[in-house]
């Protein structure tokens, strides 16, 4: 999968929000999340540099980090496709229509559980502070 960066030979791509450029080579900085500690991930400290840069100027494509392998669209599509096929098999055995939500839950349950735990911890912390 191609990476984006700023250069003179960039071709304009269809932007989602605002201006965007799509470039052929991979000169983006490595993603700091790949080597971040659990504390850094929970608190998003690994993003401090990007947040600081975004406060000083408008972020450009070349300011972004390389996506992690699990965040690449091919990997996500493959995971969801496998879960969808599994959901179709289960639905056929149970004589019910397949559920896309079931496939999504099966694919992303770890991420959903992590966010749930963090949200729970946030509520408990806020309640203890405000009480």
Beta strands, then each sheet from edge to edge (+ up, - down):
strand 1: 11-12
strand 2: 21-22
sheet 1: 1+ 2-
end
